[in-house]
Amino acid sequence: MHHLLKFPPQSRTAVFVSREKRFLVHVLIDGQPLTVHTNNSGSMLGLLRPGMDVFISPAAAPGRKLPYTLELVRPCGDWVGVNTLTPNRLLKKAWEAGVIAELCGYPEFLPEAMHGASRLDARLSGPDGEFWIEAKNVTMVEDDVACFPDAVTERGQKHLCELMDLAAQGVRVGVFLAVQRPDGACFGPADFIDARFAELFWQAMDKGVEFLPHVVHASPEGIALGRRLPVISRGTCDDALTGTLKARRNKQKLG
């Protein structure tokens, strides 16, 4: 397996103890307690279990208060990447390697690019035009459907609105989805978590926003790009899947 991303030296495994607030995670290294940083503000629903293995990397900035960052968790047999910067880094590596067809033909890659008042994760450009892309980390699978988001995301809603505005201006736009779970058979919006995001997702699809979900294979050896996942459709062969998601959403409301 070809790893597009590799972890820095001094990365190591630890044992998960607990999460405090949104950005602090308590672990044990050789039985000694340590607090590490997580940049994942989502719920990480179903992923955090006391006693499980986690993988942490040293902070890039020397002297940072928290010396390690949470990279991977292992709730069951597979490692799952939870660092929300990974999709951006993987997107650039995939572009450099030419392994995603939609990214080919653009010789220039500008990260954190501005378009009016909008800041998007990347702008690809070349003789044939531009391709503006947002990158998202997907860590939740429900009934074989890889779902995003795992918590209500006003930021994610805003990004979809910005992409639709650009699409209306004739700009090519898309969302790269790094699906960090190998058990997902397809991708769909998590309407049982964030109904507004799901509504905007389908609007964006109708307006030409391209969604590029790819399975990501993560391990302490590195991160590799896997197969493309299909996006569920509305009212066709995925009726059962969509019905399951709606049932889960209704169950949450009743609970």
N, C-alpha and C positions, 0 to 999 in steps of 0.2 A: 504494500500500500504506500502510495506516494504522499508524504506529509508536506502540504504547502506551508504550514506553520509549525515551528518547533519552539519548545519552551526554553527559557534561558537557563544557564547553569545555576546550580543551587536550588532549583525547584525541587519540591519533595512532597511526599505523601504525609497525611496527618489524619487524625480521627475527629470527626465532627461531634461537638458537644451541644451547642445551641446558637441561635441567632438573636442578636439584640438590636432592637429597632430595625432600621433598613440596611445599614451599611457596615455593621459589625458582626463578625462570626467568631465564636469561641471554639478552639480546637485543642487537641492534645498532640504534642510531638514528643515521642519517647516518654510518655506519661506526664510531661510537663505542660501546664496550661499556657496558651498563647492566644492573643486576639489578633485576627487578620481582617483586612478590608475586603468588602465585596462591593462592586459597582453596580450590582443588579438590584434595582429598586422594586422589581416585581415580587410576586408572592412566592415564586419557585414552588408552586403548588405540587405536592406529592413527591418532592425531591429531597427534602431535608429530614433525615432520620438520625437520631442520636446513635452513635457508635459506628456509623458508616465511614468508609474511607473517603477522603477528599484529597485534592491535589492543589498545592499552592505554589505561587511563583514569587521570587524576590521583587521588592519594589524597584522600579526603574530609577527613581530619584533617591540618591543616598541620603540618609538621615531622616527619611519620612517617619512619622510617628508610628505607623503600623508597618512593620518591615515586610509583610507578605500580602499578596492578593489572592483571593479565592479564584481558581481557574476551573476545576472540574469537581463534580460530586459523583458518587457511585451508590445510588440507592438500592440497586439490584445488581445485575451482572454487568451492565454496560456503564461506561463513563459518560457523563453528560456535561457539556461545557456551559458554564453559567456566566462567564465574563462577557459583558455586553459590548466590549470593544472588539471581540473576536470576529463578528460578521464584517465589520469595516476592514479589518486586516485581511481577512480571507477573501473578501471581494477584490482587493487590490492584487493579491497573489494569484487569484484565479484569472484576472485580467492579464497579468504578466505572463502566465503560463498558457493563455489561450484555450482554457478548458471549458468555457461557457460561450456557446456560439453567439449569443446576443451581445456579448462584449467585444467581439472581434470586429476589426475594421475601424477602431478608434485608437490612434497612436498616442493620444495624450490622456492622462488621468490626473485630475485635480481633486484632492480631498477637501472636505469642508468648504464647498463652493457656495458662493452667494448668487442668488438670482432675485433681484429686487430686494424684498424684505425677507425672503426665504433663504435659509441655510440648509443645504442638503448634503448627504454624506459624500457624494462623489459626482463629478461632472466628467464624462468621457467626451472627447471631441476629436474631430478629424475632418477630412475633406467633404464627407457626406453629411456633416452636421454634428449635433450634440445628443448625448443621452445622459439624463440626470437620474440619479439612483439614491434611494434610501436603503439602509441595511438594518435588518431586525433579527434578533435572536429568539428562536422558538424552542422551548423546553418542555412543552406539555403535549401529551397525546391522550385523546379520549376516544375509545372505541375505534382504534386504528386511524383516527384523524389527527394529524398534527395541527394544533390550534394556537392561535395568537390573538390577543394577548392573554397572560395569566393573571392580570389585574386590570382594572379600569385604567385606561391610558388616555388622558386628555392630550398629551403630547403626540401620541400616535394618531389620534383623530385629526389633530392639526396638520400633521404631515400629509395625511391622505387628502385633506382639503387643498393644501399647497400643490400637491402633485396634480390634482384635477384642474386647478387654475392654470398650471403650466401646460397641461395637455390641451386645454381649450385654446391656448395660444399657438398650438401647432408644434410644441416641444415634445420630443420623445422622453418619456419618464417611466420609471419602474421601481419595483421593490425587490431587493434580494433578501430571501428568507433563509437563514442558516438554521436548518432543522436539526437540532442536536440530539435527536432520538431516532435510532435505527428502526423502531417499531411502528413508525408512521407509514401508512399506505397512500395517503393523499393529504392535501392541506386545505384548511378552511378557517374562516374567522370564528373566534370563540364567542358566539352570540350569547351563550349562557354566562359569560363573564362580563362582556362589554357590548351590549346591544347596539349602542351608537356606533362603535367602531365597525361592527359587522355591517350595519346599514351603509356606512361610508365605503366599506370595502367593495360591496356590490355596485355602488354608484361608480367607484373608481374603475372597476372592471368594465362597466358599460361605456365609460368615457375614454378608454384606451390605455389606462395605466397597466403596465406589464408586471405580472407577479412571477418571480423566479424562485420557487422553493427547491432547495437542494438538501438532501440528507448530508449531515456532517458526521464523520467518524472521529471521535476524540479519544485520546488515551495519553498517558504520561509521555509516550514517545512523540506525540505531536498531533496535528489536526489535518485530516484529509477530506477532500470534497467527494461526496458520493453521488448517487443517482438523483435525477430530477424527479420530483413528485408532481402528479397531476393536481390541479385545483378542483375541488368539488364544484359541481354546477347546481343550478337551482331548478327543481322541478323535473329532473330527468332521472338518470340511473341512480342518483344518490339520495332518493327520497327517504330511504331507511336511515341513512347516516344523518341527514338533516333532521329527521324526526327524533332521533336519539338525542341530538344536541338540544333541540327544543325541550324535550322531556327533562333533560338535566337542568336546563335553565329554569323551568317551571318548578322543579323540585327545590332548587335553591330559594326561589321566591317564597314557597310554602314553608321552608325551614326557617 
